[in-house]
Amino acid sequence: MNFFISVSLFSQDYRFGKVSKEELEETVNPIDSSAVAAYLYKNRKTHFQYFQDNGFKVITEVYERIKIYKQEGFDYATKQINLYQSGGVKEELSNLKAYTYYLENDKVEEVKLDKDNIFETEMSSHWVQQKFTMPNIKKGCIIELRYHIYSPYISNIDEFVFQADIPIKKLEAEFEAPEYFVYKSNAKGYFPIRPTTDKRRGNITSNSITRASGRSSGTSSFETQRVEYMKNVTSFELTDIPALKEEPYVNNINNYRSAVKYELSYVKYPHSPIDYYSTTWEDVVKNIYENSSFGSELNKTGYYEQDIDALIGSISDPVKRAYLIFDFVKSRMKWNEFHGYYTDKGVKKAYKEQIGNVAEINLMLTSMLRHAGLRAYPVLVSTRSHGVPLFPTREGYNYVISCVRFPEGDMLLDATNKFAVPNVLPLKALNWQGRMISEHGGSTLIDLYPKEKSKNNIFMMAQLHEDGNLEGGYRSMKTNHRALSFREGYIGTNLDDYLEKLENKYNGMEISDYQVKNDLDLAKPVTESYKFVKESQADIIGDKIYFSPMFFLRDTENPFKLEKRDYPVDFVYPSVTSYKIFIGIPEGYAVESVPEPGAFVMPDNLGVFKYNISSKGNKLQLAVESHISESVITPAYYQALKAYFSQLVEKQGEQIVLSKI
């Protein structure tokens, strides 16, 4: 038998607006049949243009042609473009053109994006976002868009990204910089990139007017000056770039996406001294610390001294002082959900208004802790969505927390989250390492991941009926990050909506007598309990009943499916889940067989699984423990981790057999 793959070949025209009928007729991506969409062409050019009144500006030209194969690919018809602004100087979006192409009666039709459907949102004090969704999206359509971004920020070159969540058929990119600006390139990712370099001539033309002076009417003379210079050019041309497949337990897939970041090292104009930019983390931290919106704000104390002195006046224990001040700031201040390490309106005004950005709240907290005689320091953090700061740039961090140093160890604090407790940071802040800044602007790295395991202890009493239905009671007790996540999802929500989601999570379970304890007492584990009825929890074949003793609580599939994974597995925090399940079997039945006890471990005890079951009369007792000992597991252990979870799923699925007496 002969097998063959039919690939339609046609001449590709990548000029804007030249979408072909053959491209629209394509139903499956040739290099990835599972792709929901693909970039047929992706082009970016970043270069510099001299303006007589403003000097050099960075111009980035973007052109994309995207094919949508399936409804799941409709998300790629929505585009967000982020623009930076500071002190009234901002980046500008211009020359935006966007069309949707589709086949109608075997003819290529097009619909233009209406400018009224472009919306601007202020993301923070420094970022605005232009967002739009293309019109008339349907399976098989193609969208094209192109635009220019004009930026006065020569040190802030957006990352050149060469790999997407969908395949890219052809990619061309170019970075062209005048010889006056010297950039260092930093590459990341696993897809191979081979740039080519070249030099081109450029020139600056400027015009000036000289007006004659004196009593008689004078004439004006015009003078044109032309300066030639060299441009350094780096070009990229790539084809058939596979999608970067994402699995569960990854902190930010962009950390592992093939890309190049250009960092300005120095500026050297003719007959002028060299002007160095930040090239080390020490330089970056020094610049941040010396900014009036950081270091100066940290040193202000007068606005809170009276309140803090009254709060801790009779308390001498330093740990108790830290807890009191932390709880005081959490209860007084409301976070406005703006990220960043610089204050916006300042700590004094934020304190008075009881609302502020993350820098205002946590710099205020740090200052108060210092006032109380504690060794407290601000810590620069990059949130998980922002990525890991691999290279020293001022954009590497976007968040700030506080750290108190005790002889017993560090205490990490973030007062923006009402449910956080010491050393239990919001999940978004658990991202490798933070950079702690000393009183004089120096810095050291500290680990943000917790050492103590978060627990979820589950206790269930259940009665299995002859028809396979199950009823009983469930109780769980959660600590640390497990408790934080629960509180964030539960407190403040509508209880009916919350229970509906919980019932849907377990596919139609009926829940009653729902209760939560210690939801607002953050010093204690949070407990959740309810009664339940769940249908069809056993298979009845003849006079035998088959069921997994973990019922609806068991894991049914291995989350790790890739043959090879190049990026780490990030569990966010170490954890242990334990189950104690007591099962009553139906009257008139006896236990015929139960799964064997078992235990298995990952290398270096990164994961431990224990399973034990016993029976006595018409009662069964199951005890299961599952440990993950590290927040992050490197790719070297991926195959072992995949095998471990495969064993775990298999063991949890093993069945008890009951026979009719």
Phi, psi and omega in degrees: 000134181256133176249143176212154177250129179264121178242121180286129180250130176209157181288127183267130177245111185266011175289145183299131179090354183262049178285134186260161176296323180296321178296320181289331181281343181297128184254341182222140178290130185297331183259353180202096185293342180272354185296133177274340177200170179203150169278114174286328179204139181220122184226134175219134175229125175245123183215179184241144176228137181268129176244129188302324182273337187238353184080204183285140170236152176270128178243124176247121179254127183238137175219127181225141173234118187239131176259132178251117184267324187227163180299328179295346179269002182298335180301334182284358174272358176254131185236136173241131179238117182266135182235134184268146177214147178203129177057035179084355177258125186221161174285152184234138176263132180214170176055034180283126173226136182210136182223150168251132179246142178205165179265130177226116183054044176066021181233141180285120177246158181221149175229132182270143174293128177279131182297339176291346180262016174258123186242142180249133180232136175277113182276325177199187180292344183245352185230135169239155182233130171262126185227140176207156175240131183293148182278158169056045181280133177208164179300133178095348183286167176232138175245144176232139175211149174212149181198166176238144172241123176260124184229133175276357186266092185289342180272349185251080178266120179300145181302138171276113184256127186248001181220138184237179176284349177235160181296156176236120182287313180214134179228133174231136180214153181210136174238121185234120184230141176298154181299342181289336183250117183254120183248148172255134180260138178236120182257151175214168177099176187249343178283128186293136180233128180234095181283159171243147183241154183203171175232142178227158177270143175225170178210153176245125177247126179231146180244142177223153180242128175248121182262136179288148180242166180126177183289320182282155179297125183260174177247157178258143177245142181255137181228133178247129177248141181230122179243126178262148178208170179259148177244133176268126187239130172241128184239150178228137174220115185230148178227154176048057179275121182290156175294147173275104185283129181255133175253172172297164176063056172229132186291312178202111186299336180295338176298336188245006179280135180297125185198166175229132177247129178260126181243129180289119180273309178200163177243131181223100174272155178303139177061026178228153178290160178288133177251104183278140174255174183300121179236354177228161177296329178298317178296316181300311182296319180300316179297319180294313184297322184279352177291139183297340180270008177231281185301316180296321179294325179295330185270356178281134184227336190301330188287342183239350191306315183298318181293316183289321178300319179292326183290318189246007187307321184263004183255122179257337182291122186296324180293318178297322177300316180298315180298316182298315181293319179300312180294325179297313181293319179299319183283329182278318191263143173247132179278132180273008175072017173267131176273176178127161178252001175256145175288158179256292178266352179101152185295323184296313180290321178298318180297318180294317183276348179064030175210142180192174176278179186297323180293316180298318182288313186276335171289322175301313179301314181299317179298318179296319179297320177295319179300330180276006177087015182260152177276089184244142185218144172286148181234119176285135183227146168254121181294161184302321180289337181280334179102173179273129179285092184282330186234150184287098174221157179291343178274358184296328181245153181217018187203160178215136176236189181235149178228133174248128182265120175243158177303329181281346181142174183279147173242115180264135187225140172222106186275004177283339184256120185295337186256001179283149174235167181308133181066014171237085182282155171306147186303325183298335183270355180274086187217083177062255186234151172252165181245108183276130185258128180279178183298336185252011175095000173284173182211154173222152179275139173228148182285132180268340183287140181287154177266327183280138181287139171275135186250148169223100181262120186246130180234127183222130172251123186223146175242121177269133180259165185297332180275003178092356177280156185230137173220155181170201180232145183233138174217136177230151177230124186240144178234164173051234186290332174296320178291319179300312181297320179297311182299319180298324182276340187256311187292130178090356180266160175288125187298320180298317178295320181297315181292326177298319177294320179295317178295322178291327178303323181255030171053061171088020175294144174263125184243139176218167178053044183285134182215141174233135177238149178065025180295326180257351176269088189292344181284346183246156173299145178271135180243146181229133179216151177194163171260153185214158168228129181225125182276160171053055179257010178209155174259130181249113181234109183065233180258024179238151176238131181242133177199153171276130182292351175269352176048231184285355181272351186281154172279131186256346178211152178285123180289346184257111188240343181293147175293322181217141179232123183271345184248158186293160172265120186247105178274359177078313179207154176290149187208161171220131175243126179238143180236133168235112187238124179250126187236128170263131182266160184297149177295141180090004178239153176232154179284121178269317179204151176229157177299150176290146170301153182203158176205139175211155185228156170274160175306146179058025178056030179294330176219141179224132178231130179232139184218124179215136181223142178221156180226146177211111183063232180261025179238141176237145177228125181244135174234123181229138174229137178227118183247138164240118193269343182232149177292320184234132178243127187288160181300338180300334182261008188299313181297321178294320180294318179298317178294322179299313181290330176296317176296318182299313181296319180296316182294318180294336181272351180299146191248151168269141178245126174251142177242143178288134182284000000 
